[in-house]
Amino acid sequence: MSGYENAEFWSVELNFIITSILLIVCIVNNFKIGKGGKHGQSWLFFTLAIALWYTAERIWTIPELTNSDSVFSYADLFWFSGYVFYFLFGVMYLKPFSSQISRKNILSTSLSVVVVLIFIFYIIMPSSNISENILNASYPVADSFMLIPSILGIFLFFKGRTKFSWSLLFFGMLVFVGSDFGFMYFNSTGDYYEGHLIDIPYLYAYSIFIAGLIANLNLWNKTNKNKPFHEQDKLI
């Protein structure tokens, strides 16, 4: 195999292995915690997001579903649907800590996201195809919405309100969004190919998600099941 073919092979294989492990751990986590209450519902939303992104990743590797005259693919539908469920997960997960999040935190986070969004729009090369430009603009906007709960979650971690195991999920999303921005840039310049170096951060993001889920399973084993998840005294 050539260098490009070798890179594509390992990129696809590693992605399949890591995302499969992630989806399995998500399902185990849901069975462990249950679907009752806002805590269980938030984890259900996270699992749905991962399941949709897992499907999008698999579609992305099937040429018959991605090689067409249309700018939009089936994978895009699953990617965007996953964003919705992750955002719901982030909001519901942070809701018990709403008293710890000030308007100043929300405003500064929103302004930071707007600055990032403007920068991304600036560096992405415009296309002569209107539909392609709409698609290229949609992903940064969706990613920016994902940044809001992620940054707030990490802010709570540094403020000492949540533990590192919880913040891994938000750290993972930051890496995921950064990978998305990198992919959009290289794709707009025509430099992206399957197995590109920008695919590696995606694998890191999925791996961080797995670490966060495993830590959460350990956390759940040590908590008092009779108390709400945001009232636990001892969190790892």
MODELLER restraints for C-alpha pairs under 7 A, 6 or more apart:
rsr = mdl.restraints
at = mdl.atoms
rsr.add(forms.Gaussian(group=physical.xy_distance, feature=features.Distance(at['CA:7:A'], at['CA:195:A']), mean=4.63, stdev=0.5))
rsr.add(forms.Gaussian(group=physical.xy_distance, feature=features.Distance(at['CA:8:A'], at['CA:194:A']), mean=5.05, stdev=0.5))
rsr.add(forms.Gaussian(group=physical.xy_distance, feature=features.Distance(at['CA:8:A'], at['CA:195:A']), mean=4.04, stdev=0.5))
rsr.add(forms.Gaussian(group=physical.xy_distance, feature=features.Distance(at['CA:11:A'], at['CA:195:A']), mean=5.01, stdev=0.5))
rsr.add(forms.Gaussian(group=physical.xy_distance, feature=features.Distance(at['CA:15:A'], at['CA:203:A']), mean=6.41, stdev=0.5))
rsr.add(forms.Gaussian(group=physical.xy_distance, feature=features.Distance(at['CA:18:A'], at['CA:206:A']), mean=6.84, stdev=0.5))
rsr.add(forms.Gaussian(group=physical.xy_distance, feature=features.Distance(at['CA:18:A'], at['CA:207:A']), mean=6.85, stdev=0.5))
rsr.add(forms.Gaussian(group=physical.xy_distance, feature=features.Distance(at['CA:19:A'], at['CA:54:A']), mean=6.36, stdev=0.5))
rsr.add(forms.Gaussian(group=physical.xy_distance, feature=features.Distance(at['CA:19:A'], at['CA:206:A']), mean=6.55, stdev=0.5))
rsr.add(forms.Gaussian(group=physical.xy_distance, feature=features.Distance(at['CA:22:A'], at['CA:206:A']), mean=6.90, stdev=0.5))
rsr.add(forms.Gaussian(group=physical.xy_distance, feature=features.Distance(at['CA:22:A'], at['CA:210:A']), mean=5.44, stdev=0.5))
rsr.add(forms.Gaussian(group=physical.xy_distance, feature=features.Distance(at['CA:23:A'], at['CA:50:A']), mean=6.44, stdev=0.5))
rsr.add(forms.Gaussian(group=physical.xy_distance, feature=features.Distance(at['CA:23:A'], at['CA:51:A']), mean=6.41, stdev=0.5))
rsr.add(forms.Gaussian(group=physical.xy_distance, feature=features.Distance(at['CA:25:A'], at['CA:213:A']), mean=6.92, stdev=0.5))
rsr.add(forms.Gaussian(group=physical.xy_distance, feature=features.Distance(at['CA:26:A'], at['CA:47:A']), mean=5.55, stdev=0.5))
rsr.add(forms.Gaussian(group=physical.xy_distance, feature=features.Distance(at['CA:26:A'], at['CA:213:A']), mean=6.99, stdev=0.5))
rsr.add(forms.Gaussian(group=physical.xy_distance, feature=features.Distance(at['CA:27:A'], at['CA:47:A']), mean=6.87, stdev=0.5))
rsr.add(forms.Gaussian(group=physical.xy_distance, feature=features.Distance(at['CA:29:A'], at['CA:217:A']), mean=6.40, stdev=0.5))
rsr.add(forms.Gaussian(group=physical.xy_distance, feature=features.Distance(at['CA:30:A'], at['CA:43:A']), mean=6.52, stdev=0.5))
rsr.add(forms.Gaussian(group=physical.xy_distance, feature=features.Distance(at['CA:30:A'], at['CA:44:A']), mean=6.54, stdev=0.5))
rsr.add(forms.Gaussian(group=physical.xy_distance, feature=features.Distance(at['CA:33:A'], at['CA:40:A']), mean=6.22, stdev=0.5))
rsr.add(forms.Gaussian(group=physical.xy_distance, feature=features.Distance(at['CA:34:A'], at['CA:40:A']), mean=5.54, stdev=0.5))
rsr.add(forms.Gaussian(group=physical.xy_distance, feature=features.Distance(at['CA:35:A'], at['CA:41:A']), mean=5.41, stdev=0.5))
rsr.add(forms.Gaussian(group=physical.xy_distance, feature=features.Distance(at['CA:35:A'], at['CA:44:A']), mean=6.81, stdev=0.5))
rsr.add(forms.Gaussian(group=physical.xy_distance, feature=features.Distance(at['CA:38:A'], at['CA:92:A']), mean=6.67, stdev=0.5))
rsr.add(forms.Gaussian(group=physical.xy_distance, feature=features.Distance(at['CA:39:A'], at['CA:93:A']), mean=6.82, stdev=0.5))
rsr.add(forms.Gaussian(group=physical.xy_distance, feature=features.Distance(at['CA:39:A'], at['CA:229:A']), mean=6.98, stdev=0.5))
rsr.add(forms.Gaussian(group=physical.xy_distance, feature=features.Distance(at['CA:42:A'], at['CA:89:A']), mean=4.62, stdev=0.5))
rsr.add(forms.Gaussian(group=physical.xy_distance, feature=features.Distance(at['CA:42:A'], at['CA:92:A']), mean=5.64, stdev=0.5))
rsr.add(forms.Gaussian(group=physical.xy_distance, feature=features.Distance(at['CA:42:A'], at['CA:93:A']), mean=6.03, stdev=0.5))
rsr.add(forms.Gaussian(group=physical.xy_distance, feature=features.Distance(at['CA:43:A'], at['CA:89:A']), mean=6.64, stdev=0.5))
rsr.add(forms.Gaussian(group=physical.xy_distance, feature=features.Distance(at['CA:45:A'], at['CA:85:A']), mean=5.11, stdev=0.5))
rsr.add(forms.Gaussian(group=physical.xy_distance, feature=features.Distance(at['CA:45:A'], at['CA:86:A']), mean=6.39, stdev=0.5))
rsr.add(forms.Gaussian(group=physical.xy_distance, feature=features.Distance(at['CA:45:A'], at['CA:88:A']), mean=6.66, stdev=0.5))
rsr.add(forms.Gaussian(group=physical.xy_distance, feature=features.Distance(at['CA:45:A'], at['CA:89:A']), mean=5.31, stdev=0.5))
rsr.add(forms.Gaussian(group=physical.xy_distance, feature=features.Distance(at['CA:46:A'], at['CA:85:A']), mean=6.39, stdev=0.5))
rsr.add(forms.Gaussian(group=physical.xy_distance, feature=features.Distance(at['CA:46:A'], at['CA:86:A']), mean=5.48, stdev=0.5))
rsr.add(forms.Gaussian(group=physical.xy_distance, feature=features.Distance(at['CA:46:A'], at['CA:89:A']), mean=5.54, stdev=0.5))
rsr.add(forms.Gaussian(group=physical.xy_distance, feature=features.Distance(at['CA:48:A'], at['CA:82:A']), mean=6.97, stdev=0.5))
rsr.add(forms.Gaussian(group=physical.xy_distance, feature=features.Distance(at['CA:48:A'], at['CA:85:A']), mean=6.54, stdev=0.5))
rsr.add(forms.Gaussian(group=physical.xy_distance, feature=features.Distance(at['CA:49:A'], at['CA:82:A']), mean=4.05, stdev=0.5))
rsr.add(forms.Gaussian(group=physical.xy_distance, feature=features.Distance(at['CA:49:A'], at['CA:83:A']), mean=6.62, stdev=0.5))
rsr.add(forms.Gaussian(group=physical.xy_distance, feature=features.Distance(at['CA:49:A'], at['CA:85:A']), mean=5.16, stdev=0.5))
rsr.add(forms.Gaussian(group=physical.xy_distance, feature=features.Distance(at['CA:49:A'], at['CA:86:A']), mean=5.47, stdev=0.5))
rsr.add(forms.Gaussian(group=physical.xy_distance, feature=features.Distance(at['CA:50:A'], at['CA:82:A']), mean=6.82, stdev=0.5))
rsr.add(forms.Gaussian(group=physical.xy_distance, feature=features.Distance(at['CA:52:A'], at['CA:78:A']), mean=5.25, stdev=0.5))
rsr.add(forms.Gaussian(group=physical.xy_distance, feature=features.Distance(at['CA:52:A'], at['CA:79:A']), mean=6.64, stdev=0.5))
rsr.add(forms.Gaussian(group=physical.xy_distance, feature=features.Distance(at['CA:52:A'], at['CA:81:A']), mean=6.92, stdev=0.5))
rsr.add(forms.Gaussian(group=physical.xy_distance, feature=features.Distance(at['CA:52:A'], at['CA:82:A']), mean=5.29, stdev=0.5))
rsr.add(forms.Gaussian(group=physical.xy_distance, feature=features.Distance(at['CA:53:A'], at['CA:78:A']), mean=6.22, stdev=0.5))
rsr.add(forms.Gaussian(group=physical.xy_distance, feature=features.Distance(at['CA:53:A'], at['CA:79:A']), mean=5.55, stdev=0.5))
rsr.add(forms.Gaussian(group=physical.xy_distance, feature=features.Distance(at['CA:53:A'], at['CA:82:A']), mean=5.94, stdev=0.5))
rsr.add(forms.Gaussian(group=physical.xy_distance, feature=features.Distance(at['CA:55:A'], at['CA:78:A']), mean=6.89, stdev=0.5))
rsr.add(forms.Gaussian(group=physical.xy_distance, feature=features.Distance(at['CA:56:A'], at['CA:75:A']), mean=4.43, stdev=0.5))
rsr.add(forms.Gaussian(group=physical.xy_distance, feature=features.Distance(at['CA:56:A'], at['CA:78:A']), mean=5.39, stdev=0.5))
rsr.add(forms.Gaussian(group=physical.xy_distance, feature=features.Distance(at['CA:56:A'], at['CA:79:A']), mean=6.01, stdev=0.5))
rsr.add(forms.Gaussian(group=physical.xy_distance, feature=features.Distance(at['CA:59:A'], at['CA:65:A']), mean=6.53, stdev=0.5))
rsr.add(forms.Gaussian(group=physical.xy_distance, feature=features.Distance(at['CA:59:A'], at['CA:75:A']), mean=5.71, stdev=0.5))
rsr.add(forms.Gaussian(group=physical.xy_distance, feature=features.Distance(at['CA:60:A'], at['CA:66:A']), mean=6.35, stdev=0.5))
rsr.add(forms.Gaussian(group=physical.xy_distance, feature=features.Distance(at['CA:60:A'], at['CA:75:A']), mean=6.16, stdev=0.5))
rsr.add(forms.Gaussian(group=physical.xy_distance, feature=features.Distance(at['CA:65:A'], at['CA:74:A']), mean=6.89, stdev=0.5))
rsr.add(forms.Gaussian(group=physical.xy_distance, feature=features.Distance(at['CA:66:A'], at['CA:73:A']), mean=5.80, stdev=0.5))
rsr.add(forms.Gaussian(group=physical.xy_distance, feature=features.Distance(at['CA:71:A'], at['CA:131:A']), mean=6.64, stdev=0.5))
rsr.add(forms.Gaussian(group=physical.xy_distance, feature=features.Distance(at['CA:71:A'], at['CA:132:A']), mean=5.87, stdev=0.5))
rsr.add(forms.Gaussian(group=physical.xy_distance, feature=features.Distance(at['CA:83:A'], at['CA:142:A']), mean=6.83, stdev=0.5))
rsr.add(forms.Gaussian(group=physical.xy_distance, feature=features.Distance(at['CA:87:A'], at['CA:146:A']), mean=5.90, stdev=0.5))
rsr.add(forms.Gaussian(group=physical.xy_distance, feature=features.Distance(at['CA:90:A'], at['CA:149:A']), mean=5.37, stdev=0.5))
rsr.add(forms.Gaussian(group=physical.xy_distance, feature=features.Distance(at['CA:91:A'], at['CA:149:A']), mean=6.39, stdev=0.5))
rsr.add(forms.Gaussian(group=physical.xy_distance, feature=features.Distance(at['CA:94:A'], at['CA:153:A']), mean=6.93, stdev=0.5))
rsr.add(forms.Gaussian(group=physical.xy_distance, feature=features.Distance(at['CA:96:A'], at['CA:230:A']), mean=6.27, stdev=0.5))
rsr.add(forms.Gaussian(group=physical.xy_distance, feature=features.Distance(at['CA:109:A'], at['CA:148:A']), mean=6.35, stdev=0.5))
rsr.add(forms.Gaussian(group=physical.xy_distance, feature=features.Distance(at['CA:109:A'], at['CA:151:A']), mean=6.85, stdev=0.5))
rsr.add(forms.Gaussian(group=physical.xy_distance, feature=features.Distance(at['CA:110:A'], at['CA:148:A']), mean=6.67, stdev=0.5))
rsr.add(forms.Gaussian(group=physical.xy_distance, feature=features.Distance(at['CA:113:A'], at['CA:144:A']), mean=5.90, stdev=0.5))
rsr.add(forms.Gaussian(group=physical.xy_distance, feature=features.Distance(at['CA:113:A'], at['CA:147:A']), mean=6.90, stdev=0.5))
rsr.add(forms.Gaussian(group=physical.xy_distance, feature=features.Distance(at['CA:117:A'], at['CA:140:A']), mean=6.45, stdev=0.5))
rsr.add(forms.Gaussian(group=physical.xy_distance, feature=features.Distance(at['CA:117:A'], at['CA:144:A']), mean=6.71, stdev=0.5))
rsr.add(forms.Gaussian(group=physical.xy_distance, feature=features.Distance(at['CA:124:A'], at['CA:185:A']), mean=5.22, stdev=0.5))
rsr.add(forms.Gaussian(group=physical.xy_distance, feature=features.Distance(at['CA:124:A'], at['CA:188:A']), mean=6.08, stdev=0.5))
rsr.add(forms.Gaussian(group=physical.xy_distance, feature=features.Distance(at['CA:125:A'], at['CA:188:A']), mean=5.35, stdev=0.5))
rsr.add(forms.Gaussian(group=physical.xy_distance, feature=features.Distance(at['CA:125:A'], at['CA:189:A']), mean=6.22, stdev=0.5))
rsr.add(forms.Gaussian(group=physical.xy_distance, feature=features.Distance(at['CA:126:A'], at['CA:133:A']), mean=6.39, stdev=0.5))
rsr.add(forms.Gaussian(group=physical.xy_distance, feature=features.Distance(at['CA:127:A'], at['CA:133:A']), mean=5.93, stdev=0.5))
rsr.add(forms.Gaussian(group=physical.xy_distance, feature=features.Distance(at['CA:136:A'], at['CA:184:A']), mean=7.00, stdev=0.5))
rsr.add(forms.Gaussian(group=physical.xy_distance, feature=features.Distance(at['CA:140:A'], at['CA:181:A']), mean=6.98, stdev=0.5))
rsr.add(forms.Gaussian(group=physical.xy_distance, feature=features.Distance(at['CA:143:A'], at['CA:177:A']), mean=5.78, stdev=0.5))
rsr.add(forms.Gaussian(group=physical.xy_distance, feature=features.Distance(at['CA:147:A'], at['CA:174:A']), mean=6.68, stdev=0.5))
rsr.add(forms.Gaussian(group=physical.xy_distance, feature=features.Distance(at['CA:150:A'], at['CA:170:A']), mean=4.56, stdev=0.5))
rsr.add(forms.Gaussian(group=physical.xy_distance, feature=features.Distance(at['CA:150:A'], at['CA:173:A']), mean=6.62, stdev=0.5))
rsr.add(forms.Gaussian(group=physical.xy_distance, feature=features.Distance(at['CA:150:A'], at['CA:174:A']), mean=6.76, stdev=0.5))
rsr.add(forms.Gaussian(group=physical.xy_distance, feature=features.Distance(at['CA:153:A'], at['CA:167:A']), mean=6.35, stdev=0.5))
rsr.add(forms.Gaussian(group=physical.xy_distance, feature=features.Distance(at['CA:153:A'], at['CA:170:A']), mean=6.33, stdev=0.5))
rsr.add(forms.Gaussian(group=physical.xy_distance, feature=features.Distance(at['CA:154:A'], at['CA:167:A']), mean=5.80, stdev=0.5))
rsr.add(forms.Gaussian(group=physical.xy_distance, feature=features.Distance(at['CA:154:A'], at['CA:170:A']), mean=6.50, stdev=0.5))
rsr.add(forms.Gaussian(group=physical.xy_distance, feature=features.Distance(at['CA:156:A'], at['CA:162:A']), mean=5.92, stdev=0.5))
rsr.add(forms.Gaussian(group=physical.xy_distance, feature=features.Distance(at['CA:157:A'], at['CA:163:A']), mean=6.00, stdev=0.5))
rsr.add(forms.Gaussian(group=physical.xy_distance, feature=features.Distance(at['CA:157:A'], at['CA:164:A']), mean=6.61, stdev=0.5))
rsr.add(forms.Gaussian(group=physical.xy_distance, feature=features.Distance(at['CA:157:A'], at['CA:167:A']), mean=6.36, stdev=0.5))
rsr.add(forms.Gaussian(group=physical.xy_distance, feature=features.Distance(at['CA:163:A'], at['CA:235:A']), mean=6.57, stdev=0.5))
rsr.add(forms.Gaussian(group=physical.xy_distance, feature=features.Distance(at['CA:163:A'], at['CA:236:A']), mean=6.25, stdev=0.5))
rsr.add(forms.Gaussian(group=physical.xy_distance, feature=features.Distance(at['CA:165:A'], at['CA:212:A']), mean=5.34, stdev=0.5))
rsr.add(forms.Gaussian(group=physical.xy_distance, feature=features.Distance(at['CA:165:A'], at['CA:215:A']), mean=5.42, stdev=0.5))
rsr.add(forms.Gaussian(group=physical.xy_distance, feature=features.Distance(at['CA:165:A'], at['CA:216:A']), mean=6.39, stdev=0.5))
rsr.add(forms.Gaussian(group=physical.xy_distance, feature=features.Distance(at['CA:165:A'], at['CA:236:A']), mean=6.58, stdev=0.5))
rsr.add(forms.Gaussian(group=physical.xy_distance, feature=features.Distance(at['CA:166:A'], at['CA:212:A']), mean=6.32, stdev=0.5))
rsr.add(forms.Gaussian(group=physical.xy_distance, feature=features.Distance(at['CA:166:A'], at['CA:216:A']), mean=6.91, stdev=0.5))
rsr.add(forms.Gaussian(group=physical.xy_distance, feature=features.Distance(at['CA:168:A'], at['CA:208:A']), mean=6.19, stdev=0.5))
rsr.add(forms.Gaussian(group=physical.xy_distance, feature=features.Distance(at['CA:168:A'], at['CA:209:A']), mean=6.59, stdev=0.5))
rsr.add(forms.Gaussian(group=physical.xy_distance, feature=features.Distance(at['CA:168:A'], at['CA:212:A']), mean=4.98, stdev=0.5))
rsr.add(forms.Gaussian(group=physical.xy_distance, feature=features.Distance(at['CA:169:A'], at['CA:208:A']), mean=6.88, stdev=0.5))
rsr.add(forms.Gaussian(group=physical.xy_distance, feature=features.Distance(at['CA:169:A'], at['CA:209:A']), mean=5.28, stdev=0.5))
rsr.add(forms.Gaussian(group=physical.xy_distance, feature=features.Distance(at['CA:169:A'], at['CA:212:A']), mean=5.61, stdev=0.5))
rsr.add(forms.Gaussian(group=physical.xy_distance, feature=features.Distance(at['CA:172:A'], at['CA:205:A']), mean=4.54, stdev=0.5))
rsr.add(forms.Gaussian(group=physical.xy_distance, feature=features.Distance(at['CA:172:A'], at['CA:206:A']), mean=6.88, stdev=0.5))
rsr.add(forms.Gaussian(group=physical.xy_distance, feature=features.Distance(at['CA:172:A'], at['CA:208:A']), mean=5.20, stdev=0.5))
rsr.add(forms.Gaussian(group=physical.xy_distance, feature=features.Distance(at['CA:172:A'], at['CA:209:A']), mean=5.70, stdev=0.5))
rsr.add(forms.Gaussian(group=physical.xy_distance, feature=features.Distance(at['CA:173:A'], at['CA:205:A']), mean=6.62, stdev=0.5))
rsr.add(forms.Gaussian(group=physical.xy_distance, feature=features.Distance(at['CA:175:A'], at['CA:201:A']), mean=6.53, stdev=0.5))
rsr.add(forms.Gaussian(group=physical.xy_distance, feature=features.Distance(at['CA:175:A'], at['CA:205:A']), mean=5.41, stdev=0.5))
rsr.add(forms.Gaussian(group=physical.xy_distance, feature=features.Distance(at['CA:176:A'], at['CA:201:A']), mean=6.97, stdev=0.5))
rsr.add(forms.Gaussian(group=physical.xy_distance, feature=features.Distance(at['CA:176:A'], at['CA:202:A']), mean=5.65, stdev=0.5))
rsr.add(forms.Gaussian(group=physical.xy_distance, feature=features.Distance(at['CA:176:A'], at['CA:205:A']), mean=5.30, stdev=0.5))
rsr.add(forms.Gaussian(group=physical.xy_distance, feature=features.Distance(at['CA:179:A'], at['CA:198:A']), mean=6.34, stdev=0.5))
rsr.add(forms.Gaussian(group=physical.xy_distance, feature=features.Distance(at['CA:179:A'], at['CA:201:A']), mean=5.72, stdev=0.5))
rsr.add(forms.Gaussian(group=physical.xy_distance, feature=features.Distance(at['CA:179:A'], at['CA:202:A']), mean=5.94, stdev=0.5))
rsr.add(forms.Gaussian(group=physical.xy_distance, feature=features.Distance(at['CA:182:A'], at['CA:198:A']), mean=6.38, stdev=0.5))
rsr.add(forms.Gaussian(group=physical.xy_distance, feature=features.Distance(at['CA:183:A'], at['CA:198:A']), mean=6.29, stdev=0.5))
rsr.add(forms.Gaussian(group=physical.xy_distance, feature=features.Distance(at['CA:186:A'], at['CA:192:A']), mean=5.03, stdev=0.5))
rsr.add(forms.Gaussian(group=physical.xy_distance, feature=features.Distance(at['CA:219:A'], at['CA:235:A']), mean=6.20, stdev=0.5))
rsr.add(forms.Gaussian(group=physical.xy_distance, feature=features.Distance(at['CA:219:A'], at['CA:236:A']), mean=5.88, stdev=0.5))
rsr.add(forms.Gaussian(group=physical.xy_distance, feature=features.Distance(at['CA:223:A'], at['CA:232:A']), mean=6.61, stdev=0.5))
